[in-house]
Amino acid sequence: MGKYRVEFDRNGCIGDFACVGVSPDQWETREDGKVSIIGGEKVPNSDNEQKVIGDSEYQNHVLAAAVCPVKVIKIRNLETNELVEI
């Protein structure tokens, strides 16, 4: 089973909500007009968020990253520490 980390640059989010549209079980709309990762954690000293996921959530987050118009959702393979090509 693979381990990945979803990395979300919340400051760069423009509130298009495409990620919520394709993956509503993983992304949610917030009151400030941006989104958040459901179950994610805030990165210290920033407004960014991250979440460690396994294979079962992987495809939903890849799809969310693919439809993001400003490409602020990244997925990192924790075994290789490289970003996944989306």
Backbone atoms as SQL, in Angstrom:
CREATE TABLE atoms (id INTEGER PRIMARY KEY, chain TEXT, resi INTEGER, resn TEXT, atom TEXT, x REAL, y REAL, z REAL);
INSERT INTO atoms VALUES
  (1, 'A', 1, 'MET', 'N', 0.850, -1.184, 0.000),
  (2, 'A', 1, 'MET', 'CA', 0.000, 0.000, 0.000),
  (3, 'A', 1, 'MET', 'C', 0.887, 1.236, 0.000),
  (4, 'A', 2, 'GLY', 'N', 0.590, 2.179, -0.880),
  (5, 'A', 2, 'GLY', 'CA', 1.362, 3.406, -0.967),
  (6, 'A', 2, 'GLY', 'C', 0.918, 4.432, 0.063),
  (7, 'A', 3, 'LYS', 'N', 1.840, 5.306, 0.378),
  (8, 'A', 3, 'LYS', 'CA', 1.521, 6.437, 1.249),
  (9, 'A', 3, 'LYS', 'C', 1.854, 7.702, 0.497),
  (10, 'A', 4, 'TYR', 'N', 0.947, 8.650, 0.588),
  (11, 'A', 4, 'TYR', 'CA', 1.088, 9.911, -0.116),
  (12, 'A', 4, 'TYR', 'C', 0.712, 11.050, 0.831),
  (13, 'A', 5, 'ARG', 'N', 1.162, 12.247, 0.484),
  (14, 'A', 5, 'ARG', 'CA', 0.738, 13.421, 1.229),
  (15, 'A', 5, 'ARG', 'C', 0.145, 14.409, 0.237),
  (16, 'A', 6, 'VAL', 'N', -1.102, 14.794, 0.493),
  (17, 'A', 6, 'VAL', 'CA', -1.743, 15.849, -0.281),
  (18, 'A', 6, 'VAL', 'C', -1.258, 17.174, 0.307),
  (19, 'A', 7, 'GLU', 'N', -0.732, 18.047, -0.544),
  (20, 'A', 7, 'GLU', 'CA', -0.224, 19.348, -0.120),
  (21, 'A', 7, 'GLU', 'C', -1.059, 20.421, -0.808),
  (22, 'A', 8, 'PHE', 'N', -1.689, 21.262, -0.013),
  (23, 'A', 8, 'PHE', 'CA', -2.635, 22.247, -0.536),
  (24, 'A', 8, 'PHE', 'C', -2.191, 23.649, -0.168),
  (25, 'A', 9, 'ASP', 'N', -1.922, 24.470, -1.177),
  (26, 'A', 9, 'ASP', 'CA', -1.553, 25.875, -1.001),
  (27, 'A', 9, 'ASP', 'C', -2.840, 26.685, -0.909),
  (28, 'A', 10, 'ARG', 'N', -3.345, 26.812, 0.286),
  (29, 'A', 10, 'ARG', 'CA', -4.643, 27.460, 0.500),
  (30, 'A', 10, 'ARG', 'C', -4.625, 28.933, 0.103),
  (31, 'A', 11, 'ASN', 'N', -3.492, 29.611, 0.261),
  (32, 'A', 11, 'ASN', 'CA', -3.407, 31.031, -0.130),
  (33, 'A', 11, 'ASN', 'C', -3.632, 31.215, -1.626),
  (34, 'A', 12, 'GLY', 'N', -3.224, 30.242, -2.424),
  (35, 'A', 12, 'GLY', 'CA', -3.384, 30.328, -3.870),
  (36, 'A', 12, 'GLY', 'C', -4.758, 29.917, -4.369),
  (37, 'A', 13, 'CYS', 'N', -5.581, 29.380, -3.492),
  (38, 'A', 13, 'CYS', 'CA', -6.922, 28.924, -3.873),
  (39, 'A', 13, 'CYS', 'C', -7.779, 30.118, -4.295),
  (40, 'A', 14, 'ILE', 'N', -8.473, 29.972, -5.426),
  (41, 'A', 14, 'ILE', 'CA', -9.341, 31.048, -5.917),
  (42, 'A', 14, 'ILE', 'C', -10.824, 30.755, -5.686),
  (43, 'A', 15, 'GLY', 'N', -11.132, 29.644, -5.035),
  (44, 'A', 15, 'GLY', 'CA', -12.521, 29.329, -4.725),
  (45, 'A', 15, 'GLY', 'C', -13.337, 28.893, -5.924),
  (46, 'A', 16, 'ASP', 'N', -12.727, 28.189, -6.850),
  (47, 'A', 16, 'ASP', 'CA', -13.449, 27.669, -8.009),
  (48, 'A', 16, 'ASP', 'C', -14.305, 26.462, -7.633),
  (49, 'A', 17, 'PHE', 'N', -13.921, 25.745, -6.591),
  (50, 'A', 17, 'PHE', 'CA', -14.631, 24.590, -6.041),
  (51, 'A', 17, 'PHE', 'C', -14.707, 23.390, -6.975),
  (52, 'A', 18, 'ALA', 'N', -13.852, 23.348, -7.989),
  (53, 'A', 18, 'ALA', 'CA', -13.818, 22.186, -8.881),
  (54, 'A', 18, 'ALA', 'C', -13.440, 20.927, -8.110),
  (55, 'A', 19, 'CYS', 'N', -12.537, 21.055, -7.137),
  (56, 'A', 19, 'CYS', 'CA', -12.119, 19.898, -6.341),
  (57, 'A', 19, 'CYS', 'C', -13.289, 19.341, -5.541),
  (58, 'A', 20, 'VAL', 'N', -14.114, 20.217, -4.999),
  (59, 'A', 20, 'VAL', 'CA', -15.298, 19.793, -4.253),
  (60, 'A', 20, 'VAL', 'C', -16.282, 19.100, -5.194),
  (61, 'A', 21, 'GLY', 'N', -16.394, 19.625, -6.400),
  (62, 'A', 21, 'GLY', 'CA', -17.318, 19.044, -7.372),
  (63, 'A', 21, 'GLY', 'C', -16.985, 17.619, -7.761),
  (64, 'A', 22, 'VAL', 'N', -15.683, 17.313, -7.874),
  (65, 'A', 22, 'VAL', 'CA', -15.291, 15.967, -8.294),
  (66, 'A', 22, 'VAL', 'C', -14.965, 15.044, -7.128),
  (67, 'A', 23, 'SER', 'N', -14.724, 15.623, -5.951),
  (68, 'A', 23, 'SER', 'CA', -14.343, 14.808, -4.798),
  (69, 'A', 23, 'SER', 'C', -14.944, 15.363, -3.502),
  (70, 'A', 24, 'PRO', 'N', -16.280, 15.384, -3.404),
  (71, 'A', 24, 'PRO', 'CA', -16.924, 15.999, -2.245),
  (72, 'A', 24, 'PRO', 'C', -16.687, 15.258, -0.921),
  (73, 'A', 25, 'ASP', 'N', -16.218, 14.025, -0.987),
  (74, 'A', 25, 'ASP', 'CA', -15.904, 13.296, 0.240),
  (75, 'A', 25, 'ASP', 'C', -14.528, 13.656, 0.785),
  (76, 'A', 26, 'GLN', 'N', -13.733, 14.368, -0.012),
  (77, 'A', 26, 'GLN', 'CA', -12.365, 14.705, 0.386),
  (78, 'A', 26, 'GLN', 'C', -12.119, 16.208, 0.544),
  (79, 'A', 27, 'TRP', 'N', -12.977, 17.042, -0.050),
  (80, 'A', 27, 'TRP', 'CA', -12.796, 18.496, -0.046),
  (81, 'A', 27, 'TRP', 'C', -14.093, 19.174, 0.375),
  (82, 'A', 28, 'GLU', 'N', -13.976, 20.285, 1.104),
  (83, 'A', 28, 'GLU', 'CA', -15.160, 21.006, 1.560),
  (84, 'A', 28, 'GLU', 'C', -14.998, 22.510, 1.363),
  (85, 'A', 29, 'THR', 'N', -16.126, 23.166, 1.164),
  (86, 'A', 29, 'THR', 'CA', -16.171, 24.619, 1.025),
  (87, 'A', 29, 'THR', 'C', -16.130, 25.260, 2.401),
  (88, 'A', 30, 'ARG', 'N', -15.373, 26.347, 2.534),
  (89, 'A', 30, 'ARG', 'CA', -15.269, 27.055, 3.810),
  (90, 'A', 30, 'ARG', 'C', -15.946, 28.423, 3.696),
  (91, 'A', 31, 'GLU', 'N', -16.211, 29.028, 4.842),
  (92, 'A', 31, 'GLU', 'CA', -16.915, 30.313, 4.882),
  (93, 'A', 31, 'GLU', 'C', -16.141, 31.447, 4.219),
  (94, 'A', 32, 'ASP', 'N', -14.821, 31.320, 4.120),
  (95, 'A', 32, 'ASP', 'CA', -14.027, 32.396, 3.520),
  (96, 'A', 32, 'ASP', 'C', -13.965, 32.318, 1.996),
  (97, 'A', 33, 'GLY', 'N', -14.718, 31.399, 1.387),
  (98, 'A', 33, 'GLY', 'CA', -14.766, 31.300, -0.066),
  (99, 'A', 33, 'GLY', 'C', -13.687, 30.420, -0.665),
  (100, 'A', 34, 'LYS', 'N', -12.966, 29.706, 0.175),
  (101, 'A', 34, 'LYS', 'CA', -11.948, 28.774, -0.291),
  (102, 'A', 34, 'LYS', 'C', -12.329, 27.378, 0.165),
  (103, 'A', 35, 'VAL', 'N', -11.476, 26.419, -0.113),
  (104, 'A', 35, 'VAL', 'CA', -11.756, 25.039, 0.277),
  (105, 'A', 35, 'VAL', 'C', -10.742, 24.563, 1.307),
  (106, 'A', 36, 'SER', 'N', -11.023, 23.396, 1.879),
  (107, 'A', 36, 'SER', 'CA', -10.113, 22.725, 2.794),
  (108, 'A', 36, 'SER', 'C', -10.180, 21.236, 2.543),
  (109, 'A', 37, 'ILE', 'N', -9.099, 20.559, 2.902),
  (110, 'A', 37, 'ILE', 'CA', -9.070, 19.104, 2.824),
  (111, 'A', 37, 'ILE', 'C', -9.824, 18.563, 4.038),
  (112, 'A', 38, 'ILE', 'N', -10.804, 17.729, 3.812),
  (113, 'A', 38, 'ILE', 'CA', -11.521, 17.106, 4.919),
  (114, 'A', 38, 'ILE', 'C', -10.537, 16.200, 5.661),
  (115, 'A', 39, 'GLY', 'N', -10.381, 16.433, 6.948),
  (116, 'A', 39, 'GLY', 'CA', -9.457, 15.656, 7.755),
  (117, 'A', 39, 'GLY', 'C', -8.011, 16.093, 7.623),
  (118, 'A', 40, 'GLY', 'N', -7.785, 17.202, 6.919),
  (119, 'A', 40, 'GLY', 'CA', -6.425, 17.695, 6.753),
  (120, 'A', 40, 'GLY', 'C', -5.955, 18.452, 7.984),
  (121, 'A', 41, 'GLU', 'N', -4.683, 18.760, 8.002),
  (122, 'A', 41, 'GLU', 'CA', -4.113, 19.532, 9.103),
  (123, 'A', 41, 'GLU', 'C', -3.395, 20.756, 8.549),
  (124, 'A', 42, 'LYS', 'N', -3.413, 21.798, 9.337),
  (125, 'A', 42, 'LYS', 'CA', -2.753, 23.036, 8.957),
  (126, 'A', 42, 'LYS', 'C', -1.244, 22.854, 9.071),
  (127, 'A', 43, 'VAL', 'N', -0.514, 23.330, 8.058),
  (128, 'A', 43, 'VAL', 'CA', 0.946, 23.308, 8.103),
  (129, 'A', 43, 'VAL', 'C', 1.390, 24.437, 9.032),
  (130, 'A', 44, 'PRO', 'N', 2.259, 24.148, 9.997),
  (131, 'A', 44, 'PRO', 'CA', 2.687, 25.194, 10.931),
  (132, 'A', 44, 'PRO', 'C', 3.256, 26.425, 10.221),
  (133, 'A', 45, 'ASN', 'N', 2.938, 27.584, 10.753),
  (134, 'A', 45, 'ASN', 'CA', 3.435, 28.872, 10.258),
  (135, 'A', 45, 'ASN', 'C', 3.013, 29.199, 8.830),
  (136, 'A', 46, 'SER', 'N', 1.862, 28.685, 8.401),
  (137, 'A', 46, 'SER', 'CA', 1.334, 29.000, 7.071),
  (138, 'A', 46, 'SER', 'C', -0.169, 28.759, 7.069),
  (139, 'A', 47, 'ASP', 'N', -0.807, 29.092, 5.962),
  (140, 'A', 47, 'ASP', 'CA', -2.228, 28.802, 5.794),
  (141, 'A', 47, 'ASP', 'C', -2.417, 27.517, 4.983),
  (142, 'A', 48, 'ASN', 'N', -1.331, 26.860, 4.640),
  (143, 'A', 48, 'ASN', 'CA', -1.394, 25.639, 3.840),
  (144, 'A', 48, 'ASN', 'C', -1.915, 24.478, 4.665),
  (145, 'A', 49, 'GLU', 'N', -2.387, 23.450, 3.965),
  (146, 'A', 49, 'GLU', 'CA', -2.904, 22.259, 4.610),
  (147, 'A', 49, 'GLU', 'C', -2.256, 21.033, 3.990),
  (148, 'A', 50, 'GLN', 'N', -2.274, 19.943, 4.736),
  (149, 'A', 50, 'GLN', 'CA', -1.767, 18.676, 4.221),
  (150, 'A', 50, 'GLN', 'C', -2.525, 17.521, 4.848),
  (151, 'A', 51, 'LYS', 'N', -2.444, 16.388, 4.174),
  (152, 'A', 51, 'LYS', 'CA', -3.084, 15.182, 4.701),
  (153, 'A', 51, 'LYS', 'C', -2.349, 13.972, 4.138),
  (154, 'A', 52, 'VAL', 'N', -1.998, 13.040, 4.996),
  (155, 'A', 52, 'VAL', 'CA', -1.397, 11.790, 4.557),
  (156, 'A', 52, 'VAL', 'C', -2.535, 10.840, 4.183),
  (157, 'A', 53, 'ILE', 'N', -2.423, 10.246, 3.007),
  (158, 'A', 53, 'ILE', 'CA', -3.469, 9.353, 2.492),
  (159, 'A', 53, 'ILE', 'C', -2.850, 8.043, 2.021),
  (160, 'A', 54, 'GLY', 'N', -3.709, 7.068, 1.831),
  (161, 'A', 54, 'GLY', 'CA', -3.299, 5.786, 1.276),
  (162, 'A', 54, 'GLY', 'C', -3.919, 5.580, -0.091),
  (163, 'A', 55, 'ASP', 'N', -3.791, 4.382, -0.586),
  (164, 'A', 55, 'ASP', 'CA', -4.286, 4.060, -1.921),
  (165, 'A', 55, 'ASP', 'C', -5.784, 4.282, -2.075),
  (166, 'A', 56, 'SER', 'N', -6.554, 4.066, -1.012),
  (167, 'A', 56, 'SER', 'CA', -8.013, 4.164, -1.120),
  (168, 'A', 56, 'SER', 'C', -8.482, 5.591, -1.421),
  (169, 'A', 57, 'GLU', 'N', -7.742, 6.590, -1.009),
  (170, 'A', 57, 'GLU', 'CA', -8.116, 7.985, -1.260),
  (171, 'A', 57, 'GLU', 'C', -7.355, 8.603, -2.433),
  (172, 'A', 58, 'TYR', 'N', -6.349, 7.912, -2.894),
  (173, 'A', 58, 'TYR', 'CA', -5.425, 8.458, -3.889),
  (174, 'A', 58, 'TYR', 'C', -6.125, 8.977, -5.150),
  (175, 'A', 59, 'GLN', 'N', -6.937, 8.165, -5.781),
  (176, 'A', 59, 'GLN', 'CA', -7.563, 8.557, -7.056),
  (177, 'A', 59, 'GLN', 'C', -8.452, 9.788, -6.909),
  (178, 'A', 60, 'ASN', 'N', -9.181, 9.889, -5.795),
  (179, 'A', 60, 'ASN', 'CA', -10.033, 11.063, -5.590),
  (180, 'A', 60, 'ASN', 'C', -9.209, 12.341, -5.503),
  (181, 'A', 61, 'HIS', 'N', -8.057, 12.274, -4.840),
  (182, 'A', 61, 'HIS', 'CA', -7.215, 13.462, -4.713),
  (183, 'A', 61, 'HIS', 'C', -6.488, 13.781, -6.020),
  (184, 'A', 62, 'VAL', 'N', -6.109, 12.764, -6.780),
  (185, 'A', 62, 'VAL', 'CA', -5.510, 13.005, -8.095),
  (186, 'A', 62, 'VAL', 'C', -6.515, 13.727, -8.988),
  (187, 'A', 63, 'LEU', 'N', -7.748, 13.297, -8.961),
  (188, 'A', 63, 'LEU', 'CA', -8.787, 13.940, -9.763),
  (189, 'A', 63, 'LEU', 'C', -8.990, 15.388, -9.322),
  (190, 'A', 64, 'ALA', 'N', -9.021, 15.628, -8.018),
  (191, 'A', 64, 'ALA', 'CA', -9.172, 16.996, -7.510),
  (192, 'A', 64, 'ALA', 'C', -8.006, 17.869, -7.956),
  (193, 'A', 65, 'ALA', 'N', -6.797, 17.332, -7.889),
  (194, 'A', 65, 'ALA', 'CA', -5.616, 18.089, -8.323),
  (195, 'A', 65, 'ALA', 'C', -5.672, 18.382, -9.819),
  (196, 'A', 66, 'ALA', 'N', -6.150, 17.419, -10.586),
  (197, 'A', 66, 'ALA', 'CA', -6.196, 17.570, -12.042),
  (198, 'A', 66, 'ALA', 'C', -7.168, 18.664, -12.487),
  (199, 'A', 67, 'VAL', 'N', -8.272, 18.836, -11.759),
  (200, 'A', 67, 'VAL', 'CA', -9.274, 19.824, -12.189),
  (201, 'A', 67, 'VAL', 'C', -9.047, 21.209, -11.578),
  (202, 'A', 68, 'CYS', 'N', -8.116, 21.332, -10.648),
  (203, 'A', 68, 'CYS', 'CA', -7.868, 22.631, -10.019),
  (204, 'A', 68, 'CYS', 'C', -7.310, 23.605, -11.061),
  (205, 'A', 69, 'PRO', 'N', -7.993, 24.719, -11.311),
  (206, 'A', 69, 'PRO', 'CA', -7.544, 25.635, -12.364),
  (207, 'A', 69, 'PRO', 'C', -6.249, 26.377, -12.027),
  (208, 'A', 70, 'VAL', 'N', -5.900, 26.470, -10.761),
  (209, 'A', 70, 'VAL', 'CA', -4.677, 27.182, -10.385),
  (210, 'A', 70, 'VAL', 'C', -3.598, 26.236, -9.852),
  (211, 'A', 71, 'LYS', 'N', -3.851, 24.938, -9.909),
  (212, 'A', 71, 'LYS', 'CA', -2.872, 23.897, -9.584),
  (213, 'A', 71, 'LYS', 'C', -2.238, 24.074, -8.207),
  (214, 'A', 72, 'VAL', 'N', -3.083, 24.308, -7.194),
  (215, 'A', 72, 'VAL', 'CA', -2.584, 24.478, -5.819),
  (216, 'A', 72, 'VAL', 'C', -2.678, 23.200, -5.000),
  (217, 'A', 73, 'ILE', 'N', -3.100, 22.106, -5.634),
  (218, 'A', 73, 'ILE', 'CA', -3.164, 20.801, -4.971),
  (219, 'A', 73, 'ILE', 'C', -2.049, 19.937, -5.550),
  (220, 'A', 74, 'LYS', 'N', -1.160, 19.491, -4.690),
  (221, 'A', 74, 'LYS', 'CA', -0.044, 18.632, -5.096),
  (222, 'A', 74, 'LYS', 'C', -0.128, 17.335, -4.305),
  (223, 'A', 75, 'ILE', 'N', 0.398, 16.265, -4.874),
  (224, 'A', 75, 'ILE', 'CA', 0.439, 14.979, -4.188),
  (225, 'A', 75, 'ILE', 'C', 1.881, 14.485, -4.208),
  (226, 'A', 76, 'ARG', 'N', 2.391, 14.183, -3.032),
  (227, 'A', 76, 'ARG', 'CA', 3.778, 13.731, -2.887),
  (228, 'A', 76, 'ARG', 'C', 3.797, 12.252, -2.483),
  (229, 'A', 77, 'ASN', 'N', 4.578, 11.464, -3.199),
  (230, 'A', 77, 'ASN', 'CA', 4.796, 10.061, -2.848),
  (231, 'A', 77, 'ASN', 'C', 5.767, 10.050, -1.674),
  (232, 'A', 78, 'LEU', 'N', 5.340, 9.566, -0.536),
  (233, 'A', 78, 'LEU', 'CA', 6.178, 9.603, 0.656),
  (234, 'A', 78, 'LEU', 'C', 7.302, 8.572, 0.641),
  (235, 'A', 79, 'GLU', 'N', 7.213, 7.575, -0.228),
  (236, 'A', 79, 'GLU', 'CA', 8.294, 6.598, -0.340),
  (237, 'A', 79, 'GLU', 'C', 9.482, 7.168, -1.106),
  (238, 'A', 80, 'THR', 'N', 9.202, 7.999, -2.104),
  (239, 'A', 80, 'THR', 'CA', 10.264, 8.573, -2.941),
  (240, 'A', 80, 'THR', 'C', 10.487, 10.056, -2.648),
  (241, 'A', 81, 'ASN', 'N', 9.557, 10.677, -1.928),
  (242, 'A', 81, 'ASN', 'CA', 9.551, 12.121, -1.620),
  (243, 'A', 81, 'ASN', 'C', 9.441, 12.977, -2.886),
  (244, 'A', 82, 'GLU', 'N', 8.919, 12.419, -3.967),
  (245, 'A', 82, 'GLU', 'CA', 8.731, 13.155, -5.206),
  (246, 'A', 82, 'GLU', 'C', 7.264, 13.486, -5.412),
  (247, 'A', 83, 'LEU', 'N', 7.021, 14.613, -6.094),
  (248, 'A', 83, 'LEU', 'CA', 5.653, 14.961, -6.462),
  (249, 'A', 83, 'LEU', 'C', 5.152, 14.031, -7.533),
  (250, 'A', 84, 'VAL', 'N', 3.896, 13.649, -7.445),
  (251, 'A', 84, 'VAL', 'CA', 3.249, 12.808, -8.438),
  (252, 'A', 84, 'VAL', 'C', 2.885, 13.681, -9.627),
  (253, 'A', 85, 'GLU', 'N', 3.192, 13.220, -10.829),
  (254, 'A', 85, 'GLU', 'CA', 2.804, 13.939, -12.055),
  (255, 'A', 85, 'GLU', 'C', 1.298, 13.832, -12.233),
  (256, 'A', 86, 'ILE', 'N', 0.642, 14.964, -12.360),
  (257, 'A', 86, 'ILE', 'CA', -0.816, 14.985, -12.516),
  (258, 'A', 86, 'ILE', 'C', -1.137, 15.382, -13.955);
